[in-house]
Amino acid sequence: MTREYSSKAGSAKSADAAAAVIPRTVQRRWEVAGEVLRLLHTTPGVTRAQAVEQLGISSASATDLFDRLRQCELLTENPAPATGPGRPTTLLAAAPQGPLIGVLDLAGSSWQILLADLAGDVTRLAHGAYADATPARFIPRLAKRLAEALSPYADRVLVVSVAVAGTVTGNRLLQFAGEQPQPADLAPLLRGLPSHAALLVDNDATLGGLAEARTGAARGAASCLHLLLTGGIGGVMVIDGAPVVGASGAAGEFGHMPFGDPAQPCPCGAFGCWSRQVDATVLDAGEPAAIEAVAHAFGRGVGALVNGLDPQVVTVGGLAPAVMAADPTAFERGYHDGLMAFRRSDPPPVLAASHDDGPVAGAVSRAIDELTTPAVLEGWTAR
């Protein structure tokens, strides 16, 4: 099944617009191909036989499909280990000279540039820190570093996927890393790259949730609430593999919900923000009373969000697992206190994220959605 999500946030060409410029017969031909290619990422080690069975295609259609994908340098096939009697099959993998993804991870205090293939295998190319530069100053510098890092692969990089530790809408950064609002345009990041490269921009917590829902701790769940605790608290609700990003793409700013002291101002401009009450830096000080208060406040907010969103499972990343582990009793008490009574007998489990770098994994997954659309695949073969 194709998993896509649309919003004003960091979108490349819309699926409707793409469909309008290629014939319907061509689009249908590439739809099944796109499903096969997405399996490279979501089901590592998938065999040709498994892909054919999962997609329900005939033997003749499969032969034509896989021949075309090999010829277009979209996948390769290697002999699979023998598992018993019967016709041998092959392991599917990304073609060595196939399309690539550039990933730019804009974390709170540092950045990294990575390269990924259709299977989601990632290589880090460059990294650094912002020092004291504001987004308006460091974005032009990063555009130059991005072009330099991707230049050896520029003809194969079809998408640049950006994960941002901040509030974004479209290609606009509204607030970065919990600081005062500092609007900046992220579109210049593509300067120096070929015109065929599309730009995708998403919040880091949104992408972390996408990764957990598709290939992480919440895989198989119909609905998942993901929370990322770093300098603040961001998150996303993911339903059937698609993040709920809101009208402007800026949904999930859960840390700015009024679960805290209503008299306490936040740099975002609101009062009583939850993030101001859940300060993970108390873990460094090791003060038991402060840790207890933070763990309880975090649990209570999670319970409130469960009441409002009704997820099947909750995943938490960043510093959240450490906060929970520092005082599990306080967290559980807060979670229990925050839940409505009818939920307390069977609350959604709260699981630590399984991806070490969820925003990067999500940025890759988001880009693979784009790469495997009929329009992009047709464009790749035309080139």
C-alpha positions as CSV (number, residue, x, y, z in Angstrom):
1,M,0.0,0.0,0.0
2,T,1.3,3.5,-0.9
3,R,1.8,5.5,2.2
4,E,1.9,9.2,1.6
5,Y,0.9,12.3,3.5
6,S,0.2,15.7,2.2
7,S,0.3,19.1,3.8
8,K,1.7,22.5,3.1
9,A,4.8,21.4,4.9
10,G,7.8,20.8,2.7
11,S,5.9,19.2,-0.1
12,A,7.4,18.5,-3.5
13,K,5.0,18.3,-6.4
14,S,1.7,17.0,-5.3
15,A,0.6,13.6,-6.3
16,D,-2.4,15.0,-8.2
17,A,-0.2,17.4,-10.2
18,A,2.3,14.7,-10.9
19,A,-0.4,12.4,-12.2
20,A,-1.7,15.1,-14.5
21,V,1.6,15.1,-16.5
22,I,2.0,11.4,-17.2
23,P,-0.4,9.2,-19.1
24,R,-2.6,7.0,-16.9
25,T,-1.2,3.8,-18.4
26,V,2.3,4.9,-17.5
27,Q,1.1,5.8,-14.0
28,R,-0.4,2.4,-13.5
29,R,2.8,0.7,-14.7
30,W,4.8,2.5,-12.1
31,E,2.4,2.1,-9.1
32,V,3.2,-1.6,-8.6
33,A,6.9,-0.8,-9.2
34,G,6.7,1.8,-6.4
35,E,5.2,-0.8,-4.0
36,V,8.1,-3.2,-4.7
37,L,10.7,-0.5,-4.2
38,R,9.2,0.6,-0.8
39,L,9.6,-3.0,0.4
40,L,13.4,-2.6,0.1
41,H,13.1,-0.1,3.0
42,T,10.2,-1.4,5.1
43,T,11.1,-5.1,4.8
44,P,14.9,-5.5,4.7
45,G,16.0,-8.8,3.2
46,V,12.8,-9.2,1.3
47,T,12.9,-11.9,-1.5
48,R,11.5,-11.7,-4.9
49,A,9.1,-14.6,-4.0
50,Q,7.9,-12.7,-0.9
51,A,7.3,-9.5,-2.9
52,V,5.4,-11.3,-5.6
53,E,3.2,-13.0,-3.0
54,Q,2.6,-9.9,-1.0
55,L,1.6,-7.8,-4.1
56,G,-0.5,-10.6,-5.6
57,I,0.9,-10.4,-9.1
58,S,1.2,-13.1,-11.7
59,S,4.5,-14.8,-12.6
60,A,4.5,-13.2,-16.1
61,S,3.8,-9.8,-14.7
62,A,6.6,-10.2,-12.1
63,T,9.1,-11.2,-14.8
64,D,8.4,-8.1,-16.8
65,L,8.3,-5.9,-13.7
66,F,11.6,-7.0,-12.2
67,D,13.4,-7.0,-15.6
68,R,12.3,-3.3,-16.0
69,L,13.4,-2.4,-12.5
70,R,16.9,-3.9,-13.1
71,Q,17.2,-2.2,-16.5
72,C,16.3,1.1,-15.0
73,E,18.9,0.7,-12.2
74,L,16.3,0.8,-9.5
75,L,17.0,-2.5,-7.9
76,T,19.3,-5.5,-8.1
77,E,18.8,-9.2,-7.3
78,N,21.2,-11.5,-5.5
79,P,20.9,-15.3,-5.0
80,A,19.0,-16.0,-1.7
81,P,20.2,-18.8,0.6
82,A,18.5,-22.1,-0.2
83,T,15.8,-22.9,2.4
84,G,14.6,-26.2,1.1
85,P,13.1,-27.8,-2.1
86,G,11.5,-25.6,-4.7
87,R,12.5,-23.0,-7.2
88,P,15.3,-20.7,-5.8
89,T,14.5,-17.1,-5.3
90,T,16.5,-13.9,-5.0
91,L,17.1,-11.2,-2.4
92,L,16.1,-7.7,-3.5
93,A,18.4,-4.7,-3.0
94,A,18.8,-1.1,-4.1
95,A,20.7,-0.8,-7.4
96,P,24.3,0.4,-6.8
97,Q,23.8,3.2,-9.3
98,G,20.2,4.0,-8.5
99,P,18.6,7.2,-7.2
100,L,19.7,8.7,-4.0
101,I,18.4,10.9,-1.1
102,G,20.3,13.8,0.5
103,V,19.4,14.2,4.1
104,L,20.0,17.4,6.2
105,D,19.5,16.9,9.9
106,L,19.1,20.3,11.7
107,A,19.2,19.3,15.4
108,G,19.2,21.8,18.2
109,S,22.9,22.4,18.5
110,S,24.5,20.6,15.5
111,W,23.8,19.5,11.9
112,Q,24.7,16.6,9.7
113,I,24.5,15.8,6.0
114,L,23.8,12.2,5.0
115,L,23.2,10.2,1.9
116,A,20.7,7.3,1.6
117,D,19.6,4.9,-1.1
118,L,16.2,3.3,-1.8
119,A,16.7,0.7,0.8
120,G,17.3,3.4,3.5
121,D,20.9,2.6,4.0
122,V,22.6,5.8,5.3
123,T,26.1,7.2,5.1
124,R,27.1,10.4,6.9
125,L,29.0,12.8,4.7
126,A,29.6,15.9,6.9
127,H,28.6,17.3,10.3
128,G,29.2,20.4,12.4
129,A,27.7,23.0,14.8
130,Y,26.0,26.3,14.4
131,A,28.0,28.1,17.1
132,D,25.9,31.2,17.9
133,A,24.6,31.8,14.4
134,T,20.9,32.4,13.8
135,P,19.0,30.4,11.1
136,A,19.1,33.3,8.7
137,R,22.9,33.2,8.9
138,F,23.7,29.5,9.0
139,I,21.2,28.4,6.3
140,P,23.3,30.0,3.4
141,R,26.5,28.4,4.9
142,L,24.8,25.0,5.0
143,A,23.5,25.4,1.4
144,K,27.2,25.6,0.4
145,R,28.2,22.6,2.5
146,L,25.2,20.6,1.2
147,A,26.1,21.3,-2.4
148,E,29.8,20.3,-1.7
149,A,28.9,17.1,0.1
150,L,26.4,16.0,-2.6
151,S,28.3,17.1,-5.6
152,P,29.8,13.6,-6.4
153,Y,26.3,12.2,-6.5
154,A,24.3,15.2,-7.8
155,D,23.0,13.6,-10.9
156,R,21.5,10.8,-8.7
157,V,20.1,12.8,-5.8
158,L,16.4,13.4,-6.6
159,V,15.3,14.5,-3.2
160,V,16.8,16.5,-0.3
161,S,14.9,15.7,2.9
162,V,15.4,18.1,5.8
163,A,14.6,17.3,9.5
164,V,14.3,20.4,11.6
165,A,14.3,20.8,15.4
166,G,11.7,23.5,15.2
167,T,8.3,24.6,13.9
168,V,8.0,24.6,10.1
169,T,5.3,25.3,7.6
170,G,6.0,24.7,3.9
171,N,9.7,25.6,3.5
172,R,9.6,28.2,6.2
173,L,11.2,27.8,9.6
174,L,9.1,29.7,12.1
175,Q,10.9,28.8,15.4
176,F,14.1,26.9,15.8
177,A,15.1,24.7,18.8
178,G,12.7,26.3,21.3
179,E,14.2,29.8,21.0
180,Q,12.5,33.0,20.2
181,P,10.6,33.0,16.9
182,Q,13.2,33.4,14.1
183,P,11.5,33.0,10.7
184,A,13.8,31.8,7.9
185,D,13.4,30.5,4.4
186,L,14.8,27.0,3.9
187,A,14.3,26.9,0.1
188,P,17.9,28.3,-0.5
189,L,19.3,25.0,0.8
190,L,18.9,23.7,-2.8
191,R,21.2,26.4,-4.3
192,G,24.1,24.7,-6.0
193,L,22.1,21.5,-6.6
194,P,20.6,20.4,-9.9
195,S,17.1,21.6,-10.7
196,H,15.7,18.0,-10.6
197,A,16.3,17.8,-6.8
198,A,13.1,18.3,-4.8
199,L,13.1,19.7,-1.3
200,L,11.1,18.2,1.6
201,V,11.1,19.9,5.0
202,D,9.5,18.4,8.1
203,N,9.7,18.7,11.9
204,D,12.1,16.3,13.6
205,A,9.5,14.9,15.9
206,T,7.1,14.3,13.0
207,L,9.7,12.4,11.2
208,G,10.7,10.4,14.3
209,G,7.1,9.4,14.7
210,L,6.9,8.4,11.0
211,A,9.9,6.1,11.5
212,E,8.6,4.5,14.6
213,A,5.2,3.8,13.0
214,R,6.6,2.3,9.8
215,T,9.7,0.4,10.9
216,G,10.1,1.0,14.7
217,A,8.5,0.3,18.0
218,A,4.9,1.1,16.8
219,R,5.1,-1.0,13.6
220,G,1.8,-2.7,13.0
221,A,-0.2,-0.3,15.2
222,A,-3.1,1.4,13.4
223,S,-2.5,4.6,15.4
224,C,0.6,5.9,17.3
225,L,1.3,9.0,19.3
226,H,5.0,9.8,19.2
227,L,6.7,12.3,21.5
228,L,10.3,13.6,21.2
229,L,11.8,15.2,24.3
230,T,15.0,17.3,23.6
231,G,15.1,21.0,24.5
232,G,11.3,20.9,24.3
233,I,8.5,18.4,23.5
234,G,7.4,17.8,20.0
235,G,5.4,15.0,18.6
236,V,2.9,13.6,16.1
237,M,-0.1,11.4,15.7
238,V,0.4,8.8,13.0
239,I,-2.6,7.0,11.6
240,D,-2.1,4.1,9.2
241,G,1.5,5.1,8.5
242,A,0.6,8.7,7.8
243,P,1.4,11.6,10.1
244,V,-1.4,14.1,11.0
245,V,0.4,17.4,10.3
246,G,-2.4,19.9,10.4
247,A,-3.6,22.6,8.0
248,S,-0.2,24.4,7.9
249,G,2.0,21.4,8.6
250,A,2.9,22.7,12.1
251,A,0.8,20.3,14.2
252,G,2.4,18.4,17.0
253,E,3.8,21.2,19.1
254,F,2.6,19.4,22.2
255,G,5.2,21.0,24.4
256,H,3.3,24.3,24.0
257,M,0.0,22.9,25.4
258,P,-1.0,24.5,28.7
259,F,-0.1,21.6,31.0
260,G,2.3,23.7,33.1
261,D,2.1,26.8,35.3
262,P,-0.3,29.2,33.6
263,A,1.7,32.2,35.0
264,Q,5.0,31.0,33.4
265,P,5.8,32.6,30.0
266,C,7.4,30.6,27.3
267,P,9.7,31.9,24.5
268,C,7.1,30.8,22.0
269,G,4.8,33.6,23.3
270,A,2.3,31.4,25.2
271,F,1.9,30.9,28.9
272,G,1.9,27.6,30.9
273,C,3.7,25.5,28.3
274,W,4.3,21.8,29.2
275,S,7.9,22.0,27.9
276,R,8.7,24.5,30.6
277,Q,7.7,22.0,33.3
278,V,9.5,19.0,31.7
279,D,13.2,20.1,31.9
280,A,15.3,17.1,31.2
281,T,18.5,19.0,32.4
282,V,17.5,17.9,35.9
283,L,19.0,14.5,35.1
284,D,22.5,16.0,35.1
285,A,22.0,17.6,38.5
286,G,20.8,14.3,40.0
287,E,18.4,16.0,42.5
288,P,15.8,13.3,43.4
289,A,13.0,15.8,44.1
290,A,13.5,17.6,40.8
291,I,13.7,14.4,38.8
292,E,10.5,13.2,40.5
293,A,8.7,16.4,39.6
294,V,9.8,16.3,35.9
295,A,9.0,12.5,35.5
296,H,5.5,13.1,37.1
297,A,4.8,16.2,34.9
298,F,5.9,14.2,31.8
299,G,3.6,11.3,32.6
300,R,0.7,13.5,33.4
301,G,1.0,15.3,30.0
302,V,1.2,11.9,28.2
303,G,-2.0,10.9,29.9
304,A,-3.7,14.1,28.8
305,L,-2.7,13.5,25.2
306,V,-3.9,9.9,25.3
307,N,-7.3,11.2,26.5
308,G,-7.5,13.6,23.6
309,L,-6.0,11.5,20.8
310,D,-6.8,7.9,21.7
311,P,-3.7,6.2,20.3
312,Q,-3.2,2.5,20.2
313,V,0.4,2.9,21.4
314,V,2.7,5.7,22.5
315,T,6.4,5.9,21.6
316,V,8.9,8.3,23.1
317,G,12.3,9.4,21.9
318,G,15.2,11.7,22.7
319,L,15.6,12.2,26.5
320,A,12.1,10.9,27.3
321,P,13.2,7.3,28.0
322,A,15.9,8.5,30.4
323,V,13.4,10.7,32.2
324,M,11.0,7.8,32.6
325,A,13.8,5.5,33.8
326,A,15.1,8.0,36.3
327,D,11.9,7.7,38.3
328,P,9.6,5.1,36.9
329,T,7.2,5.4,39.9
330,A,6.7,9.1,39.4
331,F,6.2,8.7,35.7
332,E,3.6,5.9,36.1
333,R,1.8,7.9,38.8
334,G,1.7,11.0,36.6
335,Y,0.5,8.9,33.6
336,H,-2.2,7.3,35.8
337,D,-3.3,10.7,37.2
338,G,-3.6,12.2,33.8
339,L,-5.8,9.5,32.3
340,M,-9.5,9.5,32.4
341,A,-10.9,6.7,34.7
342,F,-12.1,4.4,32.0
343,R,-8.7,4.3,30.4
344,R,-6.7,3.3,33.5
345,S,-7.5,-0.4,33.4
346,D,-5.9,-0.8,29.9
347,P,-3.9,2.3,29.0
348,P,-1.8,2.4,25.8
349,P,1.7,1.2,26.4
350,V,4.4,3.8,26.4
351,L,7.4,2.4,24.6
352,A,10.9,3.7,24.0
353,A,11.6,4.6,20.4
354,S,13.6,1.8,18.6
355,H,15.4,4.1,16.2
356,D,18.6,5.7,17.6
357,D,18.2,8.6,15.2
358,G,14.4,8.7,14.5
359,P,14.4,12.1,12.6
360,V,16.9,10.9,10.1
361,A,15.2,7.5,9.7
362,G,11.9,9.4,9.1
363,A,13.4,11.8,6.7
364,V,14.6,8.9,4.6
365,S,11.2,7.2,4.8
366,R,9.5,10.4,3.8
367,A,11.9,10.8,0.8
368,I,11.3,7.2,-0.3
369,D,7.6,8.0,-0.5
370,E,8.5,10.8,-3.0
371,L,11.1,8.8,-4.9
372,T,8.6,5.9,-5.5
373,T,5.8,8.0,-7.0
374,P,5.0,7.2,-10.7
375,A,6.1,10.7,-11.8
376,V,9.5,10.5,-10.2
377,L,10.1,7.0,-11.4
378,E,9.2,7.9,-14.9
379,G,11.4,10.9,-14.7
380,W,14.3,8.8,-13.5
381,T,14.0,6.4,-16.4
382,A,13.7,9.2,-18.9
383,R,17.0,10.7,-17.7
